[in-house]
Amino acid sequence: MHKWYVVQVMSSHEKKVKKAIEEFLSKKGLAEDIVEILVPTENISEVKRGQQKISEKRMWPGYLLVRMHLTDDTWAYIKDTPGVIDFLGGEKPTSLTEKEVNDIMQELQDREKGVVQKHKVDVGDRVKITDGVFVNFVGVVTEVNHEKGRLSVM
């Protein structure tokens, strides 16, 4: 039976490790045992040099989610992949519960729908303008428009 496991990898090597695991699955005859590998990410919106930029950010740096049938062969294959540190649970990896998996998948779906603002600003917050005509102006946020990435400041 395929269950979800958390694999700790070297930070910022998540995609490389995922690719390395997927690359040799069929050659090793493990394609039916290791069926899915996830690097949970979210889209982050931020303004750089006056331009709004959307970038992809890892939700859990240093971790992958792997859906697999845990055997000695699949355990050794994952552990021997360059960049892998260990399974959560060490020598006896612990699979995620069904509730944990459902919660994670729901969170991924929710975050997939929209873009998260890098800097959370609410009405009433004090801000300092860092660019443009009003540079160095300090004011209070009176309105927030997340869709357009704009604030009104007084």
N, CA, C and O atoms as a GROMACS GRO file, in nm:
protein
  616
    1MET      N    1   0.085  -0.119   0.000
    1MET     CA    2   0.000   0.000   0.000
    1MET      C    3   0.089   0.125   0.000
    1MET      O    4   0.188   0.132   0.073
    2HIS      N    5   0.053   0.221  -0.082
    2HIS     CA    6   0.129   0.346  -0.092
    2HIS      C    7   0.088   0.442   0.017
    2HIS      O    8  -0.030   0.471   0.037
    3LYS      N    9   0.188   0.492   0.089
    3LYS     CA   10   0.165   0.590   0.194
    3LYS      C   11   0.258   0.708   0.171
    3LYS      O   12   0.356   0.699   0.097
    4TRP      N   13   0.225   0.820   0.235
    4TRP     CA   14   0.306   0.940   0.223
    4TRP      C   15   0.411   0.944   0.334
    4TRP      O   16   0.382   0.918   0.451
    5TYR      N   17   0.534   0.977   0.295
    5TYR     CA   18   0.645   0.990   0.389
    5TYR      C   19   0.711   1.126   0.367
    5TYR      O   20   0.707   1.180   0.256
    6VAL      N   21   0.771   1.179   0.472
    6VAL     CA   22   0.844   1.306   0.463
    6VAL      C   23   0.992   1.272   0.459
    6VAL      O   24   1.043   1.199   0.544
    7VAL      N   25   1.060   1.328   0.358
    7VAL     CA   26   1.203   1.304   0.342
    7VAL      C   27   1.276   1.437   0.362
    7VAL      O   28   1.243   1.537   0.298
    8GLN      N   29   1.374   1.436   0.451
    8GLN     CA   30   1.454   1.556   0.473
    8GLN      C   31   1.568   1.558   0.372
    8GLN      O   32   1.641   1.460   0.356
    9VAL      N   33   1.583   1.672   0.304
    9VAL     CA   34   1.688   1.687   0.203
    9VAL      C   35   1.768   1.814   0.233
    9VAL      O   36   1.730   1.894   0.318
   10MET      N   37   1.879   1.829   0.163
   10MET     CA   38   1.959   1.949   0.181
   10MET      C   39   1.875   2.069   0.136
   10MET      O   40   1.812   2.066   0.030
   11SER      N   41   1.875   2.173   0.218
   11SER     CA   42   1.795   2.292   0.187
   11SER      C   43   1.836   2.350   0.053
   11SER      O   44   1.954   2.357   0.020
   12SER      N   45   1.737   2.392  -0.024
   12SER     CA   46   1.749   2.448  -0.159
   12SER      C   47   1.792   2.344  -0.262
   12SER      O   48   1.829   2.380  -0.374
   13HIS      N   49   1.789   2.215  -0.227
   13HIS     CA   50   1.816   2.108  -0.323
   13HIS      C   51   1.691   2.023  -0.349
   13HIS      O   52   1.701   1.915  -0.406
   14GLU      N   53   1.576   2.071  -0.307
   14GLU     CA   54   1.453   1.992  -0.315
   14GLU      C   55   1.423   1.947  -0.458
   14GLU      O   56   1.394   1.830  -0.481
   15LYS      N   57   1.429   2.040  -0.553
   15LYS     CA   58   1.396   2.005  -0.692
   15LYS      C   59   1.500   1.913  -0.753
   15LYS      O   60   1.466   1.824  -0.831
   16LYS      N   61   1.627   1.934  -0.720
   16LYS     CA   62   1.734   1.846  -0.771
   16LYS      C   63   1.716   1.704  -0.719
   16LYS      O   64   1.732   1.608  -0.794
   17VAL      N   65   1.683   1.692  -0.592
   17VAL     CA   66   1.664   1.559  -0.532
   17VAL      C   67   1.541   1.492  -0.595
   17VAL      O   68   1.545   1.373  -0.626
   18LYS      N   69   1.434   1.567  -0.613
   18LYS     CA   70   1.314   1.512  -0.676
   18LYS      C   71   1.348   1.459  -0.815
   18LYS      O   72   1.308   1.347  -0.850
   19LYS      N   73   1.420   1.537  -0.892
   19LYS     CA   74   1.458   1.496  -1.028
   19LYS      C   75   1.547   1.371  -1.023
   19LYS      O   76   1.530   1.280  -1.103
   20ALA      N   77   1.641   1.369  -0.930
   20ALA     CA   78   1.732   1.254  -0.917
   20ALA      C   79   1.656   1.127  -0.881
   20ALA      O   80   1.686   1.020  -0.933
   21ILE      N   81   1.558   1.138  -0.793
   21ILE     CA   82   1.478   1.021  -0.754
   21ILE      C   83   1.398   0.972  -0.874
   21ILE      O   84   1.395   0.852  -0.903
   22GLU      N   85   1.333   1.065  -0.946
   22GLU     CA   86   1.247   1.027  -1.059
   22GLU      C   87   1.326   0.971  -1.176
   22GLU      O   88   1.276   0.887  -1.251
   23GLU      N   89   1.449   1.017  -1.192
   23GLU     CA   90   1.529   0.982  -1.309
   23GLU      C   91   1.553   0.832  -1.326
   23GLU      O   92   1.547   0.781  -1.438
   24PHE      N   93   1.578   0.762  -1.218
   24PHE     CA   94   1.617   0.621  -1.229
   24PHE      C   95   1.513   0.523  -1.177
   24PHE      O   96   1.542   0.405  -1.160
   25LEU      N   97   1.392   0.571  -1.153
   25LEU     CA   98   1.288   0.483  -1.099
   25LEU      C   99   1.262   0.362  -1.188
   25LEU      O  100   1.262   0.249  -1.140
   26SER      N  101   1.239   0.386  -1.317
   26SER     CA  102   1.206   0.274  -1.406
   26SER      C  103   1.325   0.181  -1.426
   26SER      O  104   1.307   0.060  -1.437
   27LYS      N  105   1.446   0.237  -1.431
   27LYS     CA  106   1.566   0.153  -1.448
   27LYS      C  107   1.586   0.060  -1.329
   27LYS      O  108   1.631  -0.053  -1.344
   28LYS      N  109   1.552   0.108  -1.211
   28LYS     CA  110   1.568   0.028  -1.089
   28LYS      C  111   1.447  -0.062  -1.064
   28LYS      O  112   1.449  -0.142  -0.971
   29GLY      N  113   1.343  -0.048  -1.146
   29GLY     CA  114   1.223  -0.129  -1.128
   29GLY      C  115   1.137  -0.086  -1.010
   29GLY      O  116   1.065  -0.167  -0.952
   30LEU      N  117   1.146   0.042  -0.975
   30LEU     CA  118   1.072   0.092  -0.858
   30LEU      C  119   0.959   0.188  -0.895
   30LEU      O  120   0.900   0.250  -0.807
   31ALA      N  121   0.930   0.201  -1.023
   31ALA     CA  122   0.830   0.299  -1.068
   31ALA      C  123   0.692   0.272  -1.009
   31ALA      O  124   0.614   0.365  -0.990
   32GLU      N  125   0.662   0.146  -0.979
   32GLU     CA  126   0.531   0.115  -0.922
   32GLU      C  127   0.530   0.129  -0.770
   32GLU      O  128   0.423   0.133  -0.708
   33ASP      N  129   0.648   0.135  -0.710
   33ASP     CA  130   0.656   0.148  -0.565
   33ASP      C  131   0.664   0.294  -0.519
   33ASP      O  132   0.609   0.329  -0.415
   34ILE      N  133   0.733   0.377  -0.596
   34ILE     CA  134   0.743   0.520  -0.565
   34ILE      C  135   0.661   0.593  -0.670
   34ILE      O  136   0.704   0.607  -0.785
   35VAL      N  137   0.542   0.639  -0.632
   35VAL     CA  138   0.447   0.687  -0.732
   35VAL      C  139   0.435   0.838  -0.742
   35VAL      O  140   0.390   0.889  -0.844
   36GLU      N  141   0.474   0.912  -0.638
   36GLU     CA  142   0.458   1.057  -0.644
   36GLU      C  143   0.556   1.125  -0.549
   36GLU      O  144   0.579   1.079  -0.437
   37ILE      N  145   0.613   1.237  -0.596
   37ILE     CA  146   0.705   1.316  -0.515
   37ILE      C  147   0.661   1.461  -0.524
   37ILE      O  148   0.645   1.515  -0.634
   38LEU      N  149   0.641   1.525  -0.410
   38LEU     CA  150   0.595   1.664  -0.407
   38LEU      C  151   0.697   1.755  -0.340
   38LEU      O  152   0.753   1.722  -0.236
   39VAL      N  153   0.719   1.870  -0.402
   39VAL     CA  154   0.793   1.980  -0.340
   39VAL      C  155   0.688   2.089  -0.319
   39VAL      O  156   0.661   2.165  -0.412
   40PRO      N  157   0.628   2.099  -0.200
   40PRO     CA  158   0.521   2.197  -0.179
   40PRO      C  159   0.572   2.341  -0.195
   40PRO      O  160   0.667   2.383  -0.129
   41THR      N  161   0.506   2.415  -0.286
   41THR     CA  162   0.545   2.554  -0.312
   41THR      C  163   0.421   2.643  -0.310
   41THR      O  164   0.308   2.596  -0.318
   42GLU      N  165   0.446   2.773  -0.302
   42GLU     CA  166   0.339   2.872  -0.311
   42GLU      C  167   0.392   2.991  -0.391
   42GLU      O  168   0.513   3.014  -0.396
   43ASN      N  169   0.301   3.065  -0.452
   43ASN     CA  170   0.338   3.185  -0.526
   43ASN      C  171   0.336   3.305  -0.432
   43ASN      O  172   0.238   3.329  -0.362
   44ILE      N  173   0.446   3.380  -0.433
   44ILE     CA  174   0.462   3.497  -0.347
   44ILE      C  175   0.472   3.620  -0.434
   44ILE      O  176   0.547   3.622  -0.532
   45SER      N  177   0.396   3.724  -0.400
   45SER     CA  178   0.400   3.850  -0.472
   45SER      C  179   0.478   3.952  -0.392
   45SER      O  180   0.455   3.969  -0.272
   46GLU      N  181   0.571   4.019  -0.458
   46GLU     CA  182   0.647   4.126  -0.393
   46GLU      C  183   0.681   4.231  -0.497
   46GLU      O  184   0.679   4.205  -0.617
   47VAL      N  185   0.711   4.350  -0.448
   47VAL     CA  186   0.748   4.460  -0.537
   47VAL      C  187   0.898   4.480  -0.526
   47VAL      O  188   0.952   4.504  -0.417
   48LYS      N  189   0.966   4.471  -0.641
   48LYS     CA  190   1.110   4.494  -0.646
   48LYS      C  191   1.137   4.600  -0.752
   48LYS      O  192   1.097   4.586  -0.867
   49ARG      N  193   1.206   4.706  -0.711
   49ARG     CA  194   1.239   4.817  -0.800
   49ARG      C  195   1.115   4.870  -0.872
   49ARG      O  196   1.120   4.903  -0.990
   50GLY      N  197   1.006   4.880  -0.798
   50GLY     CA  198   0.884   4.937  -0.852
   50GLY      C  199   0.801   4.843  -0.937
   50GLY      O  200   0.694   4.882  -0.983
   51GLN      N  201   0.846   4.721  -0.958
   51GLN     CA  202   0.774   4.624  -1.040
   51GLN      C  203   0.722   4.510  -0.952
   51GLN      O  204   0.794   4.458  -0.867
   52GLN      N  205   0.596   4.474  -0.975
   52GLN     CA  206   0.541   4.362  -0.900
   52GLN      C  207   0.595   4.234  -0.961
   52GLN      O  208   0.590   4.215  -1.083
   53LYS      N  209   0.646   4.146  -0.877
   53LYS     CA  210   0.705   4.022  -0.923
   53LYS      C  211   0.642   3.907  -0.846
   53LYS      O  212   0.627   3.914  -0.724
   54ILE      N  213   0.606   3.801  -0.917
   54ILE     CA  214   0.552   3.682  -0.853
   54ILE      C  215   0.658   3.573  -0.863
   54ILE      O  216   0.706   3.541  -0.972
   55SER      N  217   0.694   3.518  -0.749
   55SER     CA  218   0.796   3.414  -0.749
   55SER      C  219   0.745   3.292  -0.672
   55SER      O  220   0.656   3.302  -0.588
   56GLU      N  221   0.804   3.178  -0.702
   56GLU     CA  222   0.766   3.054  -0.636
   56GLU      C  223   0.856   3.033  -0.515
   56GLU      O  224   0.978   3.045  -0.524
   57LYS      N  225   0.795   3.002  -0.402
   57LYS     CA  226   0.871   2.983  -0.278
   57LYS      C  227   0.836   2.847  -0.219
   57LYS      O  228   0.720   2.806  -0.218
   58ARG      N  229   0.936   2.778  -0.169
   58ARG     CA  230   0.914   2.648  -0.105
   58ARG      C  231   0.842   2.670   0.028
   58ARG      O  232   0.882   2.756   0.107
   59MET      N  233   0.736   2.593   0.052
   59MET     CA  234   0.661   2.606   0.176
   59MET      C  235   0.737   2.547   0.294
   59MET      O  236   0.734   2.600   0.404
   60TRP      N  237   0.807   2.435   0.270
   60TRP     CA  238   0.882   2.368   0.375
   60TRP      C  239   1.023   2.341   0.324
   60TRP      O  240   1.053   2.231   0.279
   61PRO      N  241   1.109   2.442   0.331
   61PRO     CA  242   1.246   2.423   0.281
   61PRO      C  243   1.314   2.304   0.349
   61PRO      O  244   1.308   2.288   0.471
   62GLY      N  245   1.376   2.221   0.268
   62GLY     CA  246   1.449   2.106   0.321
   62GLY      C  247   1.366   1.979   0.333
   62GLY      O  248   1.412   1.881   0.391
   63TYR      N  249   1.243   1.979   0.278
   63TYR     CA  250   1.159   1.860   0.290
   63TYR      C  251   1.086   1.830   0.159
   63TYR      O  252   1.046   1.920   0.086
   64LEU      N  253   1.070   1.700   0.131
   64LEU     CA  254   0.990   1.650   0.020
   64LEU      C  255   0.882   1.559   0.078
   64LEU      O  256   0.898   1.503   0.186
   65LEU      N  257   0.773   1.546   0.005
   65LEU     CA  258   0.671   1.448   0.039
   65LEU      C  259   0.678   1.339  -0.068
   65LEU      O  260   0.674   1.369  -0.187
   66VAL      N  261   0.687   1.214  -0.025
   66VAL     CA  262   0.700   1.103  -0.119
   66VAL      C  263   0.590   1.002  -0.090
   66VAL      O  264   0.576   0.953   0.023
   67ARG      N  265   0.511   0.970  -0.194
   67ARG     CA  266   0.408   0.865  -0.180
   67ARG      C  267   0.466   0.737  -0.236
   67ARG      O  268   0.498   0.728  -0.355
   68MET      N  269   0.481   0.639  -0.149
   68MET     CA  270   0.551   0.518  -0.189
   68MET      C  271   0.508   0.398  -0.105
   68MET      O  272   0.448   0.412   0.001
   69HIS      N  273   0.542   0.281  -0.156
   69HIS     CA  274   0.529   0.157  -0.080
   69HIS      C  275   0.666   0.135  -0.017
   69HIS      O  276   0.764   0.111  -0.088
   70LEU      N  277   0.674   0.142   0.114
   70LEU     CA  278   0.802   0.135   0.184
   70LEU      C  279   0.850  -0.010   0.194
   70LEU      O  280   0.788  -0.093   0.260
   71THR      N  281   0.961  -0.037   0.126
   71THR     CA  282   1.028  -0.167   0.135
   71THR      C  283   1.175  -0.138   0.162
   71THR      O  284   1.217  -0.022   0.162
   72ASP      N  285   1.253  -0.241   0.185
   72ASP     CA  286   1.396  -0.221   0.205
   72ASP      C  287   1.459  -0.157   0.081
   72ASP      O  288   1.547  -0.072   0.092
   73ASP      N  289   1.413  -0.199  -0.038
   73ASP     CA  290   1.468  -0.146  -0.163
   73ASP      C  291   1.433   0.002  -0.183
   73ASP      O  292   1.520   0.082  -0.217
   74THR      N  293   1.306   0.038  -0.160
   74THR     CA  294   1.268   0.178  -0.180
   74THR      C  295   1.332   0.267  -0.075
   74THR      O  296   1.372   0.379  -0.104
   75TRP      N  297   1.342   0.217   0.048
   75TRP     CA  298   1.407   0.293   0.155
   75TRP      C  299   1.553   0.320   0.119
   75TRP      O  300   1.600   0.433   0.130
   76ALA      N  301   1.624   0.216   0.074
   76ALA     CA  302   1.766   0.231   0.038
   76ALA      C  303   1.781   0.322  -0.083
   76ALA      O  304   1.873   0.404  -0.088
   77TYR      N  305   1.691   0.309  -0.181
   77TYR     CA  306   1.699   0.392  -0.302
   77TYR      C  307   1.687   0.540  -0.266
   77TYR      O  308   1.766   0.622  -0.313
   78ILE      N  309   1.588   0.574  -0.184
   78ILE     CA  310   1.569   0.714  -0.144
   78ILE      C  311   1.688   0.760  -0.060
   78ILE      O  312   1.744   0.867  -0.086
   79LYS      N  313   1.728   0.681   0.039
   79LYS     CA  314   1.839   0.719   0.128
   79LYS      C  315   1.970   0.740   0.052
   79LYS      O  316   2.050   0.826   0.090
   80ASP      N  317   1.993   0.662  -0.054
   80ASP     CA  318   2.118   0.671  -0.130
   80ASP      C  319   2.117   0.780  -0.236
   80ASP      O  320   2.218   0.802  -0.303
   81THR      N  321   2.005   0.848  -0.252
   81THR     CA  322   1.997   0.957  -0.350
   81THR      C  323   2.077   1.076  -0.300
   81THR      O  324   2.059   1.119  -0.185
   82PRO      N  325   2.166   1.132  -0.383
   82PRO     CA  326   2.245   1.248  -0.340
   82PRO      C  327   2.154   1.363  -0.297
   82PRO      O  328   2.059   1.397  -0.368
   83GLY      N  329   2.184   1.423  -0.183
   83GLY     CA  330   2.106   1.534  -0.131
   83GLY      C  331   2.005   1.495  -0.025
   83GLY      O  332   1.954   1.581   0.047
   84VAL      N  333   1.977   1.364  -0.013
   84VAL     CA  334   1.882   1.317   0.088
   84VAL      C  335   1.956   1.304   0.221
   84VAL      O  336   2.063   1.245   0.229
   85ILE      N  337   1.896   1.360   0.326
   85ILE     CA  338   1.954   1.349   0.460
   85ILE      C  339   1.895   1.228   0.531
   85ILE      O  340   1.969   1.142   0.579
   86ASP      N  341   1.762   1.220   0.537
   86ASP     CA  342   1.699   1.108   0.606
   86ASP      C  343   1.548   1.115   0.589
   86ASP      O  344   1.494   1.217   0.546
   87PHE      N  345   1.481   1.008   0.624
   87PHE     CA  346   1.336   1.007   0.637
   87PHE      C  347   1.302   1.063   0.774
   87PHE      O  348   1.381   1.048   0.868
   88LEU      N  349   1.187   1.128   0.787
   88LEU     CA  350   1.141   1.162   0.921
   88LEU      C  351   1.105   1.030   0.989
   88LEU      O  352   1.030   0.949   0.935
   89GLY      N  353   1.158   1.010   1.105
   89GLY     CA  354   1.140   0.884   1.175
   89GLY      C  355   1.266   0.800   1.174
   89GLY      O  356   1.273   0.697   1.241
   90GLY      N  357   1.367   0.843   1.096
   90GLY     CA  358   1.496   0.776   1.094
   90GLY      C  359   1.493   0.637   1.035
   90GLY      O  360   1.443   0.617   0.924
   91GLU      N  361   1.546   0.540   1.109
   91GLU     CA  362   1.556   0.402   1.059
   91GLU      C  363   1.419   0.338   1.038
   91GLU      O  364   1.405   0.247   0.955
   92LYS      N  365   1.319   0.384   1.112
   92LYS     CA  366   1.183   0.332   1.095
   92LYS      C  367   1.094   0.449   1.055
   92LYS      O  368   1.025   0.505   1.140
   93PRO      N  369   1.094   0.485   0.927
   93PRO     CA  370   1.017   0.601   0.882
   93PRO      C  371   0.870   0.589   0.920
   93PRO      O  372   0.809   0.482   0.911
   94THR      N  373   0.814   0.700   0.961
   94THR     CA  374   0.675   0.707   1.000
   94THR      C  375   0.596   0.770   0.886
   94THR      O  376   0.628   0.879   0.839
   95SER      N  377   0.492   0.700   0.842
   95SER     CA  378   0.408   0.757   0.735
   95SER      C  379   0.316   0.862   0.795
   95SER      O  380   0.285   0.860   0.914
   96LEU      N  381   0.272   0.954   0.710
   96LEU     CA  382   0.176   1.055   0.752
   96LEU      C  383   0.039   0.989   0.769
   96LEU      O  384   0.005   0.896   0.696
   97THR      N  385  -0.038   1.039   0.864
   97THR     CA  386  -0.174   0.987   0.881
   97THR      C  387  -0.262   1.040   0.768
   97THR      O  388  -0.226   1.136   0.700
   98GLU      N  389  -0.375   0.977   0.750
   98GLU     CA  390  -0.468   1.021   0.645
   98GLU      C  391  -0.513   1.164   0.668
   98GLU      O  392  -0.528   1.242   0.574
   99LYS      N  393  -0.536   1.200   0.795
   99LYS     CA  394  -0.577   1.337   0.828
   99LYS      C  395  -0.466   1.436   0.793
   99LYS      O  396  -0.494   1.542   0.737
  100GLU      N  397  -0.341   1.402   0.826
  100GLU     CA  398  -0.228   1.491   0.793
  100GLU      C  399  -0.217   1.511   0.643
  100GLU      O  400  -0.196   1.623   0.596
  101VAL      N  401  -0.232   1.402   0.567
  101VAL     CA  402  -0.225   1.411   0.421
  101VAL      C  403  -0.337   1.499   0.368
  101VAL      O  404  -0.314   1.585   0.283
  102ASN      N  405  -0.459   1.478   0.418
  102ASN     CA  406  -0.573   1.558   0.373
  102ASN      C  407  -0.553   1.706   0.405
  102ASN      O  408  -0.582   1.792   0.322
  103ASP      N  409  -0.502   1.735   0.525
  103ASP     CA  410  -0.477   1.874   0.564
  103ASP      C  411  -0.372   1.938   0.473
  103ASP      O  412  -0.387   2.053   0.430
  104ILE      N  413  -0.265   1.865   0.445
  104ILE     CA  414  -0.158   1.917   0.358
  104ILE      C  415  -0.210   1.942   0.218
  104ILE      O  416  -0.184   2.046   0.159
  105MET      N  417  -0.284   1.846   0.163
  105MET     CA  418  -0.337   1.860   0.027
  105MET      C  419  -0.436   1.975   0.019
  105MET      O  420  -0.438   2.048  -0.081
  106GLN      N  421  -0.517   1.993   0.123
  106GLN     CA  422  -0.612   2.105   0.125
  106GLN      C  423  -0.536   2.237   0.128
  106GLN      O  424  -0.572   2.331   0.057
  107GLU      N  425  -0.432   2.244   0.210
  107GLU     CA  426  -0.351   2.366   0.218
  107GLU      C  427  -0.285   2.396   0.083
  107GLU      O  428  -0.279   2.511   0.040
  108LEU      N  429  -0.235   2.292   0.016
  108LEU     CA  430  -0.173   2.312  -0.116
  108LEU      C  431  -0.275   2.363  -0.217
  108LEU      O  432  -0.244   2.453  -0.296
  109GLN      N  433  -0.396   2.307  -0.215
  109GLN     CA  434  -0.500   2.352  -0.306
  109GLN      C  435  -0.539   2.497  -0.277
  109GLN      O  436  -0.558   2.576  -0.370
  110ASP      N  437  -0.552   2.532  -0.151
  110ASP     CA  438  -0.588   2.669  -0.113
  110ASP      C  439  -0.482   2.768  -0.160
  110ASP      O  440  -0.514   2.875  -0.212
  111ARG      N  441  -0.357   2.733  -0.141
  111ARG     CA  442  -0.247   2.824  -0.180
  111ARG      C  443  -0.229   2.830  -0.330
  111ARG      O  444  -0.179   2.929  -0.383
  112GLU      N  445  -0.269   2.724  -0.400
  112GLU     CA  446  -0.258   2.720  -0.545
  112GLU      C  447  -0.353   2.820  -0.611
  112GLU      O  448  -0.325   2.871  -0.719
  113LYS      N  449  -0.464   2.847  -0.545
  113LYS     CA  450  -0.567   2.934  -0.601
  113LYS      C  451  -0.523   3.079  -0.610
  113LYS      O  452  -0.564   3.151  -0.701
  114GLY      N  453  -0.441   3.123  -0.516
  114GLY     CA  454  -0.408   3.265  -0.513
  114GLY      C  455  -0.260   3.289  -0.494
  114GLY      O  456  -0.178   3.197  -0.486
  115VAL      N  457  -0.229   3.417  -0.487
  115VAL     CA  458  -0.092   3.462  -0.466
  115VAL      C  459  -0.083   3.523  -0.327
  115VAL      O  460  -0.167   3.605  -0.290
  116VAL      N  461   0.016   3.483  -0.252
  116VAL     CA  462   0.035   3.533  -0.116
  116VAL      C  463   0.126   3.655  -0.122
  116VAL      O  464   0.227   3.656  -0.191
  117GLN      N  465   0.088   3.759  -0.048
  117GLN     CA  466   0.172   3.879  -0.040
  117GLN      C  467   0.292   3.850   0.048
  117GLN      O  468   0.277   3.794   0.156
  118LYS      N  469   0.411   3.889   0.002
  118LYS     CA  470   0.532   3.865   0.082
  118LYS      C  471   0.528   3.947   0.210
  118LYS      O  472   0.561   3.897   0.317
  119HIS      N  473   0.489   4.073   0.198
  119HIS     CA  474   0.483   4.160   0.315
  119HIS      C  475   0.337   4.182   0.350
  119HIS      O  476   0.263   4.245   0.274
  120LYS      N  477   0.297   4.132   0.464
  120LYS     CA  478   0.159   4.148   0.508
  120LYS      C  479   0.142   4.286   0.569
  120LYS      O  480   0.210   4.322   0.665
  121VAL      N  481   0.050   4.363   0.511
  121VAL     CA  482   0.024   4.498   0.560
  121VAL      C  483  -0.127   4.509   0.583
  121VAL      O  484  -0.207   4.471   0.497
  122ASP      N  485  -0.164   4.560   0.698
  122ASP     CA  486  -0.304   4.576   0.732
  122ASP      C  487  -0.338   4.723   0.752
  122ASP      O  488  -0.250   4.806   0.774
  123VAL      N  489  -0.467   4.755   0.743
  123VAL     CA  490  -0.514   4.891   0.769
  123VAL      C  491  -0.472   4.928   0.911
  123VAL      O  492  -0.491   4.850   1.004
  124GLY      N  493  -0.416   5.048   0.926
  124GLY     CA  494  -0.370   5.095   1.056
  124GLY      C  495  -0.220   5.078   1.077
  124GLY      O  496  -0.165   5.136   1.171
  125ASP      N  497  -0.154   4.999   0.992
  125ASP     CA  498  -0.009   4.982   1.005
  125ASP      C  499   0.064   5.108   0.961
  125ASP      O  500   0.021   5.177   0.868
  126ARG      N  501   0.175   5.138   1.029
  126ARG     CA  502   0.260   5.250   0.988
  126ARG      C  503   0.360   5.199   0.884
  126ARG      O  504   0.421   5.094   0.903
  127VAL      N  505   0.374   5.274   0.775
  127VAL     CA  506   0.466   5.236   0.668
  127VAL      C  507   0.552   5.355   0.628
  127VAL      O  508   0.516   5.471   0.652
  128LYS      N  509   0.665   5.326   0.566
  128LYS     CA  510   0.754   5.429   0.514
  128LYS      C  511   0.769   5.407   0.364
  128LYS      O  512   0.801   5.296   0.321
  129ILE      N  513   0.745   5.511   0.286
  129ILE     CA  514   0.758   5.503   0.141
  129ILE      C  515   0.907   5.504   0.108
  129ILE      O  516   0.982   5.588   0.157
  130THR      N  517   0.951   5.408   0.024
  130THR     CA  518   1.094   5.395  -0.005
  130THR      C  519   1.131   5.435  -0.147
  130THR      O  520   1.249   5.433  -0.183
  131ASP      N  521   1.032   5.473  -0.229
  131ASP     CA  522   1.063   5.506  -0.368
  131ASP      C  523   0.959   5.604  -0.422
  131ASP      O  524   0.846   5.607  -0.374
  132GLY      N  525   0.998   5.681  -0.520
  132GLY     CA  526   0.906   5.772  -0.586
  132GLY      C  527   0.903   5.910  -0.525
  132GLY      O  528   0.991   5.948  -0.448
  133VAL      N  529   0.799   5.986  -0.561
  133VAL     CA  530   0.785   6.125  -0.520
  133VAL      C  531   0.775   6.138  -0.367
  133VAL      O  532   0.824   6.235  -0.311
  134PHE      N  533   0.713   6.042  -0.302
  134PHE     CA  534   0.691   6.050  -0.157
  134PHE      C  535   0.796   5.973  -0.076
  134PHE      O  536   0.769   5.932   0.036
  135VAL      N  537   0.916   5.955  -0.132
  135VAL     CA  538   1.022   5.882  -0.063
  135VAL      C  539   1.045   5.939   0.077
  135VAL      O  540   1.047   6.060   0.096
  136ASN      N  541   1.061   5.850   0.175
  136ASN     CA  542   1.081   5.881   0.317
  136ASN      C  543   0.956   5.932   0.388
  136ASN      O  544   0.963   5.966   0.507
  137PHE      N  545   0.841   5.938   0.320
  137PHE     CA  546   0.716   5.976   0.386
  137PHE      C  547   0.671   5.860   0.475
  137PHE      O  548   0.669   5.745   0.432
  138VAL      N  549   0.636   5.892   0.598
  138VAL     CA  550   0.584   5.792   0.691
  138VAL      C  551   0.436   5.819   0.711
  138VAL      O  552   0.397   5.932   0.742
  139GLY      N  553   0.355   5.716   0.694
  139GLY     CA  554   0.211   5.733   0.708
  139GLY      C  555   0.145   5.608   0.761
  139GLY      O  556   0.210   5.510   0.795
  140VAL      N  557   0.012   5.614   0.765
  140VAL     CA  558  -0.068   5.503   0.815
  140VAL      C  559  -0.151   5.448   0.700
  140VAL      O  560  -0.212   5.524   0.624
  141VAL      N  561  -0.154   5.316   0.686
  141VAL     CA  562  -0.230   5.250   0.580
  141VAL      C  563  -0.379   5.269   0.607
  141VAL      O  564  -0.428   5.236   0.715
  142THR      N  565  -0.451   5.322   0.506
  142THR     CA  566  -0.595   5.342   0.520
  142THR      C  567  -0.676   5.244   0.437
  142THR      O  568  -0.795   5.222   0.463
  143GLU      N  569  -0.612   5.184   0.335
  143GLU     CA  570  -0.683   5.090   0.248
  143GLU      C  571  -0.582   4.993   0.188
  143GLU      O  572  -0.470   5.032   0.155
  144VAL      N  573  -0.622   4.866   0.173
  144VAL     CA  574  -0.535   4.763   0.114
  144VAL      C  575  -0.611   4.696   0.000
  144VAL      O  576  -0.722   4.648   0.020
  145ASN      N  577  -0.551   4.693  -0.119
  145ASN     CA  578  -0.608   4.623  -0.234
  145ASN      C  579  -0.511   4.512  -0.272
  145ASN      O  580  -0.414   4.534  -0.345
  146HIS      N  581  -0.538   4.389  -0.223
  146HIS     CA  582  -0.448   4.276  -0.246
  146HIS      C  583  -0.444   4.234  -0.393
  146HIS      O  584  -0.340   4.192  -0.442
  147GLU      N  585  -0.557   4.246  -0.463
  147GLU     CA  586  -0.562   4.203  -0.602
  147GLU      C  587  -0.466   4.285  -0.689
  147GLU      O  588  -0.398   4.231  -0.776
  148LYS      N  589  -0.460   4.415  -0.664
  148LYS     CA  590  -0.374   4.503  -0.743
  148LYS      C  591  -0.238   4.526  -0.677
  148LYS      O  592  -0.150   4.586  -0.738
  149GLY      N  593  -0.222   4.480  -0.554
  149GLY     CA  594  -0.096   4.500  -0.483
  149GLY      C  595  -0.073   4.645  -0.449
  149GLY      O  596   0.040   4.694  -0.458
  150ARG      N  597  -0.179   4.715  -0.409
  150ARG     CA  598  -0.170   4.859  -0.380
  150ARG      C  599  -0.220   4.890  -0.240
  150ARG      O  600  -0.304   4.820  -0.184
  151LEU      N  601  -0.166   5.000  -0.186
  151LEU     CA  602  -0.208   5.051  -0.056
  151LEU      C  603  -0.245   5.197  -0.069
  151LEU      O  604  -0.196   5.267  -0.158
  152SER      N  605  -0.332   5.243   0.018
  152SER     CA  606  -0.357   5.387   0.033
  152SER      C  607  -0.299   5.426   0.167
  152SER      O  608  -0.324   5.361   0.269
  153VAL      N  609  -0.220   5.534   0.166
  153VAL     CA  610  -0.150   5.578   0.288
  153VAL      C  611  -0.184   5.724   0.313
  153VAL      O  612  -0.185   5.804   0.219
  154MET      N  613  -0.210   5.760   0.439
  154MET     CA  614  -0.237   5.899   0.477
  154MET      C  615  -0.137   5.941   0.581
  154MET      O  616  -0.141   6.055   0.628
   0.00000   0.00000   0.00000
